[in-house]
Amino acid sequence: MPARCPVAAESGELGREVRILFYGHRRRTYKIYYEVEYATPTKGRGLVFHVRHWARKPVVADELQDLIDEMEDEGQ
């Protein structure tokens, strides 16, 4: 159920549906920024763009866009 996580606030500026998953417990919690690409309504894949400790400053849209571009360049 990859769509269960909320859409990241930075997603609106990017024009993409980047989601954020909080993973861990207490001080060992991380934010995982990812996107779901659906091949069919029931099949798809998750693309993880960035993993960041929850206590670090939030990712800004420009930084997230750079990470996405970098990942797409590696995939080509």
C-alpha positions in Angstrom: 0.0 0.0 0.0 2.5 2.7 -1.1 -0.2 5.3 -1.5 -1.0 5.2 2.3 1.6 7.8 3.1 0.9 11.5 2.9 2.0 13.6 0.0 5.0 15.8 0.9 4.5 19.5 1.2 7.2 20.1 -1.4 5.3 18.0 -3.9 3.1 20.9 -4.9 6.0 23.0 -6.2 7.4 20.1 -8.2 4.2 19.1 -10.0 4.8 15.5 -8.9 3.2 13.4 -6.2 6.2 12.8 -4.0 5.2 11.0 -0.7 6.9 11.0 2.6 7.2 8.0 4.9 8.3 8.3 8.5 10.3 5.1 9.4 11.7 4.2 12.8 11.1 4.8 16.4 11.9 7.8 18.7 15.3 9.3 18.0 16.0 6.8 15.2 13.2 8.0 12.9 13.9 8.8 9.2 11.9 10.6 6.5 11.8 8.7 3.2 10.9 10.7 0.2 9.5 8.5 -2.6 7.2 8.4 -5.7 5.0 5.6 -6.9 5.0 4.9 -10.6 2.1 2.7 -11.6 2.4 0.5 -14.7 -1.2 -0.7 -14.2 -3.8 0.1 -11.6 -2.6 -2.8 -9.4 1.1 -2.9 -10.3 3.9 -0.4 -10.0 7.2 0.5 -8.4 8.4 2.8 -5.7 11.2 5.2 -6.5 13.1 6.4 -3.3 14.6 9.8 -3.8 16.0 10.6 -0.4 16.3 9.3 3.2 16.9 11.9 5.9 16.9 11.9 9.7 13.7 13.5 11.0 15.6 16.0 13.1 17.5 17.6 10.1 16.0 20.6 8.4 13.3 19.7 5.9 14.1 19.2 2.2 13.2 22.3 0.1 11.6 21.8 -3.3 14.7 22.8 -5.2 16.9 20.3 -3.4 14.3 17.6 -3.9 14.1 18.4 -7.6 17.9 18.1 -7.9 17.7 14.7 -6.3 15.0 13.6 -8.7 16.9 14.8 -11.7 20.0 13.1 -10.5 18.1 9.8 -10.1 16.5 10.1 -13.6 19.9 10.8 -15.1 21.4 7.7 -13.6 18.5 5.6 -15.0 19.2 6.6 -18.6 
